Amino acid sequence: MRHALPGLILALALAACREQPRAGADPGRDPAVGGRAAEPADTAGGPDHTDWPMPAGDYAATRFSPLAQITAANVADLRVEWSFATGTLRGHEGQPLVVNNTMYVVTPWPNVAYAFDLTREGYPLKWKYRPDVNPAAQGVACCDVVNRGPAYARGLIIYNLLDAETVALDAESGRLAWRTRLGDVNRGESITMAPLVIGDHVLVGVSGGEYGVRGWIAALDVATGREAWRAWNTGPDSEVRADSGFHPLYAADTAPDQALHSWPAGAWKIGGAAPWGWLTYDPELHLVYHGTGNPGPVAL
């Protein structure tokens, strides 16, 4: 089905119910989606939960919407409002965002971004942004050239490119606000994950464990794209950013530099452990949670 319908986007609506524009909505000032301070995740969609401004729905990645307009009683009345094909045949793994009556979609490589005006009938394309993405990145994407979607913050649509860059677009016009290179495809690095905005920063992680990359997460300034810090998943505590506040569960792990000495000599430099998937965040504890991929199989 994926090859028969290349990137097909369907908009469905109830025959007798269409969501109307909301007066006075200002998602750019919503602190839960990258505003002045981080707020609990259940406020991420605004007070009426009609927006979807974050990957996986909220900080906890519940992917749950409390909207109840569509029910078992009326689901049979759904009909197609419009359709759009991205023309991209590869895997579409990124969820759309909906902010202030606009839907935002990012395709697999070459990572084209589309904005659709949900208040318009017919062909609702608002803008399109096609970045120049290094085609060599396709060769270092182990598991298809996917993209897991954008994030919204302060009037910007932020997403990652397969060649290990992050871009921010003006949500209204699609104009490029900033573009930051974080990795190098010549080292096997790519980025397929969905970014996560927390306060003034957007967090991004690398892919490429199959090619012996050294996994990391970086924080970029939302306004400028400037890298604020980077934490590695292998290596010395100073680079893993494990300081005096680190309290491991097991007593055996209290020795320093665990992410360095638990590897054969020098293997941590190509250790893998790339955080290629989704991030979650606890605003009360101010902690970010993430998994990692497989170790790097490259021999020394």
C-alpha positions in Angstrom: 0.0 0.0 0.0 2.8 2.4 0.8 4.2 2.1 -2.8 0.7 2.4 -4.4 -0.1 5.6 -2.4 3.2 7.6 -2.2 2.9 9.8 0.9 -0.8 10.2 0.6 -2.3 12.6 3.2 -6.1 12.4 3.8 -8.2 14.9 5.6 -11.4 13.5 7.0 -14.3 15.4 8.4 -17.8 14.6 9.7 -20.4 15.5 7.2 -22.1 17.9 9.6 -19.2 19.0 11.8 -16.3 21.2 10.8 -13.9 22.7 13.3 -14.1 26.5 13.1 -11.1 28.8 13.6 -10.5 29.9 17.2 -10.4 33.6 17.8 -7.5 34.9 19.7 -5.4 31.7 19.7 -1.7 32.4 20.1 0.2 29.1 20.3 3.5 30.9 20.0 3.1 32.1 23.6 2.1 28.7 24.9 4.9 27.9 27.4 4.3 24.1 27.1 5.4 24.2 23.4 8.6 26.1 23.9 7.4 29.4 25.5 8.8 31.3 28.5 9.0 28.2 30.8 8.2 24.5 30.6 4.7 23.6 31.8 3.1 20.2 32.5 2.5 18.2 29.4 -1.3 18.1 29.7 -1.4 21.8 28.6 0.5 21.2 25.4 -2.6 21.2 23.2 -4.0 24.4 24.6 -7.0 24.7 26.8 -9.4 23.0 24.4 -6.8 20.4 23.1 -7.6 21.1 19.5 -3.9 21.7 18.7 -1.2 19.0 18.4 2.0 21.0 18.6 4.4 18.4 20.0 5.8 15.1 18.7 3.8 12.2 20.3 1.2 14.7 21.6 2.8 15.7 24.9 5.9 15.5 27.0 5.0 12.0 28.2 4.6 10.8 24.6 1.1 9.5 25.3 -0.1 10.1 21.8 -3.6 10.6 23.3 -6.2 13.2 22.4 -9.1 13.8 24.7 -11.2 15.1 21.8 -14.6 13.4 21.6 -16.1 14.8 18.4 -15.7 11.5 16.6 -17.6 8.7 18.3 -18.6 5.1 17.5 -22.1 6.5 16.7 -20.9 8.9 14.0 -17.6 7.5 12.7 -19.5 6.0 9.7 -20.3 9.6 8.5 -16.6 10.5 8.0 -15.8 11.5 4.4 -12.8 12.7 2.6 -12.4 16.5 2.5 -9.2 16.5 0.5 -6.1 14.5 -0.3 -2.5 15.3 -1.0 0.4 13.0 -2.2 3.9 14.0 -1.2 5.3 11.9 -4.1 7.8 10.3 -1.7 7.8 6.5 -1.9 9.9 5.8 1.3 8.6 5.3 4.8 6.5 8.0 6.3 7.0 7.7 10.1 6.5 11.3 11.3 3.2 12.5 12.7 1.7 15.8 11.4 1.4 18.8 13.8 -1.7 21.0 14.0 -1.2 24.5 15.3 -3.7 27.3 14.9 -5.7 25.6 12.1 -2.6 24.7 10.1 -1.3 21.2 9.6 2.4 20.7 9.2 3.9 17.5 7.5 7.6 16.5 7.0 8.4 13.8 4.5 11.2 11.2 4.5 14.4 12.3 2.5 14.6 14.8 0.9 12.7 16.1 4.0 10.2 18.4 2.4 8.0 20.4 4.8 4.4 21.2 3.9 1.8 23.5 5.6 -1.9 23.1 5.0 -4.6 25.6 5.9 -7.3 23.6 7.5 -9.9 26.4 7.2 -9.8 26.2 3.4 -11.6 23.7 1.1 -10.2 22.2 -2.0 -6.4 22.4 -2.3 -5.3 23.9 1.1 -1.5 24.0 0.6 -0.2 27.1 2.4 3.5 26.7 1.7 6.2 24.2 0.9 9.9 24.2 1.9 12.4 21.9 0.2 15.8 22.0 1.7 19.1 21.0 0.0 19.9 17.7 1.8 23.1 15.8 1.0 22.0 12.7 -1.0 24.9 10.8 0.5 22.9 10.7 3.7 20.7 7.9 2.1 23.7 5.6 2.3 24.1 6.0 6.1 20.4 5.6 7.0 20.3 2.0 8.2 16.6 1.5 8.3 15.0 3.6 5.5 15.4 7.3 5.0 12.6 8.2 7.5 11.8 11.3 9.4 9.8 11.2 12.6 8.2 14.7 12.3 8.6 18.3 13.5 8.1 20.2 16.6 6.5 23.7 17.1 7.8 26.5 19.3 7.5 30.3 19.3 6.1 30.6 15.8 8.7 28.1 14.4 8.4 24.7 12.9 11.6 22.8 13.8 12.7 19.5 12.3 15.7 17.4 11.4 17.3 16.6 8.1 18.7 13.2 7.2 22.2 14.6 6.7 22.4 15.6 10.4 21.2 19.1 10.3 18.3 20.9 12.1 16.2 23.6 10.5 13.6 26.1 11.8 11.0 27.6 9.6 8.6 30.5 10.2 5.3 28.7 10.8 3.2 31.3 8.9 5.4 31.8 5.8 7.7 28.8 5.6 10.8 31.0 5.4 14.0 29.6 6.9 14.8 31.1 10.3 18.0 29.1 11.0 19.8 26.0 10.0 22.4 24.2 12.1 24.7 21.3 11.2 25.2 18.9 14.0 26.8 15.8 12.5 28.7 14.5 9.5 27.4 11.8 7.1 31.1 10.9 6.3 31.3 9.6 9.9 28.0 7.6 9.5 25.9 10.2 11.3 22.3 11.0 10.3 19.3 12.3 12.1 15.8 10.8 11.8 14.3 11.6 15.2 11.6 14.0 16.2 13.0 17.0 18.1 11.6 18.0 21.5 11.3 21.6 22.7 11.8 22.3 26.4 11.7 25.9 27.4 14.3 27.8 25.4 16.0 24.7 23.9 15.2 22.1 21.3 16.8 18.6 21.9 18.1 16.6 19.1 19.8 13.1 19.0 21.9 11.4 16.4 21.3 8.1 14.5 23.9 5.7 13.1 24.7 3.0 15.6 25.1 0.5 12.8 28.0 2.5 11.5 29.8 2.9 14.7 28.9 6.5 15.5 29.2 7.7 19.1 25.7 8.5 20.3 24.8 12.0 21.6 22.0 14.5 22.4 22.5 18.2 21.7 20.5 21.2 22.9 19.9 24.1 20.5 18.7 27.6 21.3 15.2 27.8 19.9 15.6 31.4 18.7 19.0 31.1 17.0 19.8 27.5 16.5 23.1 27.9 18.3 24.2 24.7 20.1 24.1 25.2 23.9 25.4 21.8 25.0 26.0 18.2 23.9 25.9 15.1 26.0 27.5 11.8 24.8 26.3 8.4 25.7 29.7 6.8 25.9 33.0 8.1 27.2 34.3 10.0 30.3 31.8 11.5 32.8 32.8 15.0 31.7 31.4 14.3 28.2 28.6 12.1 29.3 27.7 15.0 31.6 27.4 12.7 34.7 28.3 15.0 37.6 27.7 14.9 41.3 24.0 14.9 40.8 24.2 11.5 39.1 22.7 8.7 41.4 22.8 5.3 39.8 20.4 2.6 40.9 23.1 0.0 41.5 26.0 0.5 43.9 28.3 -1.2 41.4 27.7 1.8 39.0 28.9 4.5 41.4 32.5 4.4 40.2 33.5 7.3 37.9 33.6 7.0 34.1 31.4 4.0 33.8 30.6 4.8 30.2 34.3 4.8 29.5 35.7 1.8 31.4 32.7 -0.6 30.6 34.0 -0.8 27.0 37.1 -2.5 25.7 39.9 0.0 25.3 39.0 2.8 22.9 35.7 1.1 21.8 33.6 3.9 23.4 34.7 6.2 20.6 32.6 4.1 18.2 30.2 2.8 20.8 26.9 3.4 19.0 24.1 3.9 21.6 22.4 6.5 19.4 19.2 8.0 20.7 17.4 7.8 17.3 13.8 7.8 18.6 11.5 9.9 20.7 12.4 11.8 23.9 10.2 12.4 26.9 10.3 15.0 29.7 9.1 15.3 33.2 8.5 19.0 33.9 8.2 18.5 37.7 11.6 16.7 38.0 13.1 18.6 35.1 14.4 15.3 33.7 14.7 14.1 30.1 14.3 10.4 29.4 15.6 8.7 26.3 16.5 5.2 25.1 19.5 4.3 22.9 20.0 2.1 20.0 22.3 -0.9 19.6 26.1 -0.7 20.2 28.3 0.0 17.3 29.6 -3.2 15.6 32.6 -1.6 13.9 35.9 -3.3 14.9 38.8 -1.3 16.1 
